[in-house]
Amino acid sequence: MIIDMQNVNKKYGKVHVLRDLCLQVPEGSAFALIGTNGAGKTTTIRTLVNIIKPDTGCANILGMDSRALSYQDYLQIGYVSENQLLPVRLTIGQYFDYLRPLYANWDRAFEKTLRKKLDLPATRALSKLSHGMRMKTVLAAALAFRPKLLILDEPLSGLDSLVRDEVVEGLLDQAGDSTILISSHELNEIENFTTHLAFMANGELWFQQPIEDLRTRFRDVAVTLSAQKYLPSDCPDSWLSPKISGHALQFVDTDYQNDAYLYEQLSRYFGAVQFDAQAMTLRDISKVLIQKSRGEYSN
């Protein structure tokens, strides 16, 4: 694992921001860290790059404790944050001139390609950049030295649709060469290249798994009952917020196996039924999980 966090805890006063967090990111993956606002995603990322030190537990990155990362190690880690500061007295060209000598592994040809694709003119002052231009600049800077690990904290936040597409295209250019850990609420944009996903709420990691496994086990289920029924009290825990209205039953199945198994479950509780189980997008799955974490879903 290129990232391996074991039982990481972090408190600010009485607020428990991370609770026994265990996170494993496979090398070569594009790993999405999603969850509620205030879930602890940014604290997790800042712990990995040694901006924040954990109270207890261990955060290993590139095979070593994050608290022991050296200059040479940081040459293999690209980091982009939505709140990243830039030296505003410089132009874009001067900024890249400043960065280039710091990285022995800097790829000048790749930098040129990125700056052209992302429309980053050399003479534009960093102090005059829009939020979207600023994010494109820091992304190009993080990609140009071809890091082994690219860590992105809400890189798409607040960007218009065109700029989001440009940023995602830049990420796709690098996806085959770097492991990517990305925290983002813009799930439609990252769904096409994400290979793994973890969900956090209230400082806790609910689960982590390959994205295809996640898509397989979540289904939006609509059932037509043969007669009006009441909802039994012992419905499976995997059925989120089952609701009956007349002859119609609806719920989200979070542990879908196959149609035959679901039909067997439904028949056991309701007798003869017809049903439709639809696959869900990453955005819809995230919405369901966030609602559950807030107590808006029950089972």
C-alpha positions as CSV (number, residue, x, y, z in Angstrom):
1,M,0.0,0.0,0.0
2,I,1.3,3.4,-0.9
3,I,-0.8,4.9,2.0
4,D,-1.4,2.9,5.2
5,M,-3.0,4.6,8.1
6,Q,-3.5,2.6,11.3
7,N,-5.7,3.7,14.2
8,V,-5.1,7.4,13.7
9,N,-6.7,9.7,16.2
10,K,-6.8,13.5,16.2
11,K,-8.5,15.9,18.7
12,Y,-8.9,19.6,18.8
13,G,-9.9,20.3,22.4
14,K,-13.0,18.1,23.0
15,V,-13.7,17.7,19.3
16,H,-12.6,14.2,18.1
17,V,-11.8,14.9,14.4
18,L,-10.4,11.5,13.5
19,R,-11.4,8.3,15.3
20,D,-9.2,5.2,15.0
21,L,-8.9,5.8,11.3
22,C,-7.6,2.9,9.2
23,L,-7.1,3.7,5.5
24,Q,-5.2,1.8,2.9
25,V,-4.6,3.2,-0.6
26,P,-3.3,0.6,-3.2
27,E,-0.4,1.8,-5.4
28,G,-1.6,2.7,-8.9
29,S,-5.2,3.4,-7.8
30,A,-7.3,6.5,-8.2
31,F,-8.8,6.6,-4.7
32,A,-11.7,9.0,-3.8
33,L,-12.2,10.0,-0.2
34,I,-15.7,11.3,0.2
35,G,-18.1,12.1,3.0
36,T,-20.0,14.8,4.9
37,N,-18.7,18.3,5.5
38,G,-16.6,18.1,8.6
39,A,-16.1,14.4,8.3
40,G,-12.3,14.7,8.7
41,K,-11.2,14.3,5.1
42,T,-8.9,17.4,5.1
43,T,-7.4,16.5,8.4
44,T,-6.7,13.0,7.1
45,I,-4.9,14.5,4.0
46,R,-3.0,17.0,6.1
47,T,-1.9,14.3,8.4
48,L,-0.5,12.3,5.4
49,V,1.7,15.2,4.2
50,N,2.8,16.1,7.8
51,I,1.0,19.4,8.1
52,I,-0.8,17.9,11.0
53,K,0.6,15.3,13.4
54,P,-1.8,12.6,14.7
55,D,-2.3,12.3,18.5
56,T,-2.1,8.5,18.3
57,G,-1.7,5.9,15.6
58,C,0.5,5.9,12.6
59,A,0.1,7.3,9.0
60,N,2.5,5.6,6.6
61,I,3.1,7.1,3.2
62,L,5.5,5.8,0.6
63,G,6.5,3.1,3.1
64,M,7.4,5.4,6.0
65,D,5.9,7.4,8.9
66,S,4.5,10.7,7.6
67,R,6.3,12.5,10.5
68,A,9.6,11.4,9.1
69,L,9.2,12.5,5.4
70,S,12.4,14.0,4.0
71,Y,13.0,16.4,1.1
72,Q,13.7,13.5,-1.2
73,D,10.3,11.9,-0.2
74,Y,8.4,15.1,-1.0
75,L,9.9,15.0,-4.5
76,Q,7.6,12.0,-5.0
77,I,4.4,13.6,-3.6
78,G,2.3,16.2,-5.4
79,Y,-0.2,18.1,-3.2
80,V,-3.0,20.4,-4.3
81,S,-5.5,22.1,-1.9
82,E,-8.3,24.4,-2.7
83,N,-6.9,26.9,-0.2
84,Q,-3.3,26.7,-1.4
85,L,-1.4,29.9,-1.3
86,L,0.7,31.3,-4.1
87,P,3.5,33.9,-4.2
88,V,1.3,36.6,-5.6
89,R,4.3,38.9,-6.6
90,L,5.2,36.5,-9.3
91,T,3.7,35.8,-12.8
92,I,2.8,32.2,-13.8
93,G,6.0,32.0,-15.8
94,Q,8.1,33.2,-12.9
95,Y,6.4,30.7,-10.6
96,F,7.3,27.8,-12.8
97,D,10.9,29.2,-13.2
98,Y,11.1,29.2,-9.4
99,L,9.7,25.6,-9.0
100,R,11.7,23.9,-11.7
101,P,15.1,23.8,-10.0
102,L,13.6,22.4,-6.8
103,Y,12.7,19.1,-8.5
104,A,15.4,16.9,-10.0
105,N,12.5,14.9,-11.6
106,W,10.8,17.9,-13.2
107,D,9.6,17.2,-16.7
108,R,10.0,20.4,-18.7
109,A,8.2,19.0,-21.8
110,F,5.3,17.8,-19.7
111,E,5.1,21.2,-18.0
112,K,4.9,22.9,-21.4
113,T,2.1,20.5,-22.5
114,L,0.1,21.1,-19.3
115,R,0.4,24.8,-19.4
116,K,-0.8,24.9,-23.1
117,K,-3.7,22.5,-22.4
118,L,-4.7,24.4,-19.3
119,D,-4.3,27.8,-20.9
120,L,-1.8,29.2,-18.4
121,P,-0.1,32.3,-20.0
122,A,3.4,33.0,-18.7
123,T,2.8,36.8,-18.3
124,R,-0.3,36.5,-16.2
125,A,0.2,37.7,-12.6
126,L,-0.6,35.2,-9.9
127,S,-2.3,38.0,-7.9
128,K,-4.8,38.5,-10.8
129,L,-5.8,34.9,-11.2
130,S,-9.4,33.7,-10.8
131,H,-10.0,30.8,-8.5
132,G,-10.2,28.5,-11.5
133,M,-7.0,29.7,-13.0
134,R,-5.3,29.4,-9.6
135,M,-6.3,25.8,-9.3
136,K,-5.2,25.0,-12.8
137,T,-1.8,26.6,-12.0
138,V,-1.2,24.6,-8.8
139,L,-2.4,21.4,-10.5
140,A,0.1,21.9,-13.4
141,A,2.8,22.5,-10.8
142,A,1.9,19.4,-8.9
143,L,1.9,17.2,-12.1
144,A,4.9,18.6,-13.9
145,F,7.5,16.6,-11.8
146,R,5.5,13.4,-12.3
147,P,5.0,12.5,-8.6
148,K,4.6,8.9,-7.6
149,L,1.6,10.0,-5.4
150,L,-0.8,12.9,-6.1
151,I,-2.9,14.1,-3.2
152,L,-5.8,16.4,-4.0
153,D,-8.0,18.2,-1.5
154,E,-11.2,19.5,-3.1
155,P,-9.4,20.6,-6.4
156,L,-12.7,21.1,-8.2
157,S,-14.5,23.1,-5.6
158,G,-16.0,26.4,-6.9
159,L,-14.9,25.8,-10.5
160,D,-17.2,26.4,-13.4
161,S,-18.0,23.4,-15.7
162,L,-15.4,24.2,-18.4
163,V,-12.5,24.6,-15.9
164,R,-13.6,21.4,-14.1
165,D,-13.4,19.6,-17.4
166,E,-9.9,21.0,-18.0
167,V,-8.7,20.0,-14.5
168,V,-10.1,16.5,-14.8
169,E,-8.5,16.1,-18.3
170,G,-5.2,17.0,-16.7
171,L,-5.7,14.4,-14.0
172,L,-6.6,11.8,-16.6
173,D,-3.3,12.5,-18.3
174,Q,-1.5,11.5,-15.1
175,A,-3.8,8.8,-13.8
176,G,-1.8,6.0,-15.4
177,D,1.5,7.2,-14.0
178,S,0.6,8.3,-10.4
179,T,-1.4,7.0,-7.5
180,I,-4.1,9.6,-6.9
181,L,-5.9,10.3,-3.6
182,I,-8.7,12.8,-4.2
183,S,-11.2,14.4,-1.8
184,S,-14.0,15.9,-3.7
185,H,-17.7,16.7,-3.6
186,E,-17.8,16.9,-7.5
187,L,-18.5,13.2,-7.8
188,N,-19.9,13.3,-11.4
189,E,-16.5,14.6,-12.6
190,I,-14.3,12.1,-10.8
191,E,-16.5,9.0,-11.3
192,N,-15.0,8.0,-14.7
193,F,-11.4,7.6,-13.4
194,T,-12.0,6.6,-9.8
195,T,-10.9,3.0,-9.0
196,H,-11.4,2.9,-5.2
197,L,-13.6,4.8,-2.7
198,A,-13.7,5.4,1.0
199,F,-16.6,7.1,2.9
200,M,-16.1,9.1,6.1
201,A,-18.5,10.6,8.6
202,N,-17.9,12.3,11.9
203,G,-14.2,11.4,11.9
204,E,-14.8,7.7,11.2
205,L,-14.2,5.6,8.1
206,W,-17.4,3.7,7.3
207,F,-15.9,1.6,4.5
208,Q,-13.3,1.4,1.7
209,Q,-13.5,-0.7,-1.4
210,P,-13.0,-0.9,-5.2
211,I,-15.5,1.3,-7.0
212,E,-16.9,-1.6,-9.0
213,D,-17.7,-3.5,-5.8
214,L,-19.5,-0.4,-4.5
215,R,-21.6,0.0,-7.7
216,T,-22.5,-3.7,-7.6
217,R,-23.9,-3.7,-4.0
218,F,-26.0,-0.5,-4.2
219,R,-29.4,-0.6,-5.9
220,D,-32.4,1.7,-6.0
221,V,-35.3,-0.7,-5.7
222,A,-38.9,-0.1,-6.7
223,V,-41.4,-2.9,-5.9
224,T,-45.0,-3.5,-7.0
225,L,-46.8,-5.6,-4.4
226,S,-49.6,-7.9,-5.3
227,A,-51.7,-6.4,-2.5
228,Q,-51.5,-3.6,0.0
229,K,-49.0,-4.6,2.7
230,Y,-47.6,-3.3,5.9
231,L,-43.9,-2.8,6.4
232,P,-42.5,-5.6,8.7
233,S,-40.4,-4.5,11.6
234,D,-37.6,-7.0,10.8
235,C,-36.7,-5.8,7.3
236,P,-33.0,-6.5,6.4
237,D,-30.6,-3.9,7.8
238,S,-29.3,-3.4,4.3
239,W,-32.6,-1.9,3.1
240,L,-32.3,1.9,3.7
241,S,-35.5,3.7,4.4
242,P,-38.1,1.2,3.0
243,K,-41.4,3.0,2.4
244,I,-44.8,1.6,1.4
245,S,-47.5,3.6,-0.3
246,G,-50.4,1.5,-1.5
247,H,-49.0,-1.3,-3.7
248,A,-45.6,0.4,-4.1
249,L,-42.5,-0.2,-2.0
250,Q,-39.3,1.7,-2.4
251,F,-35.9,1.4,-0.7
252,V,-32.1,1.5,-1.4
253,D,-30.5,-1.9,-1.1
254,T,-26.9,-1.5,0.2
255,D,-26.0,-5.2,0.0
256,Y,-27.5,-6.2,-3.4
257,Q,-26.3,-9.7,-4.5
258,N,-28.4,-10.5,-7.6
259,D,-32.0,-10.3,-8.7
260,A,-32.7,-13.9,-7.7
261,Y,-31.6,-13.3,-4.1
262,L,-33.5,-10.0,-3.9
263,Y,-36.7,-11.7,-5.2
264,E,-36.3,-14.4,-2.5
265,Q,-36.0,-11.7,0.2
266,L,-39.0,-9.8,-1.1
267,S,-41.1,-12.9,-1.5
268,R,-40.4,-13.9,2.1
269,Y,-41.8,-10.6,3.4
270,F,-44.5,-9.7,0.9
271,G,-45.4,-12.8,-1.2
272,A,-45.8,-12.3,-5.0
273,V,-44.1,-9.1,-6.2
274,Q,-42.6,-7.5,-9.3
275,F,-39.5,-5.2,-8.8
276,D,-37.0,-3.2,-10.6
277,A,-33.4,-2.7,-9.2
278,Q,-31.5,0.1,-10.8
279,A,-27.8,0.7,-10.5
280,M,-26.8,4.0,-8.9
281,T,-24.3,6.7,-9.7
282,L,-21.5,7.6,-7.4
283,R,-23.2,10.9,-6.6
284,D,-26.5,9.1,-5.7
285,I,-24.7,6.6,-3.5
286,S,-22.8,9.4,-1.7
287,K,-26.1,11.2,-1.2
288,V,-27.7,8.1,0.4
289,L,-24.7,7.6,2.7
290,I,-24.6,11.3,3.8
291,Q,-28.3,11.2,4.5
292,K,-27.8,8.0,6.6
293,S,-25.0,9.6,8.5
294,R,-27.3,12.5,9.4
295,G,-30.0,10.1,10.5
296,E,-32.3,11.0,7.6
297,Y,-32.4,7.3,6.6
298,S,-33.5,4.5,8.8
299,N,-34.0,0.8,8.3
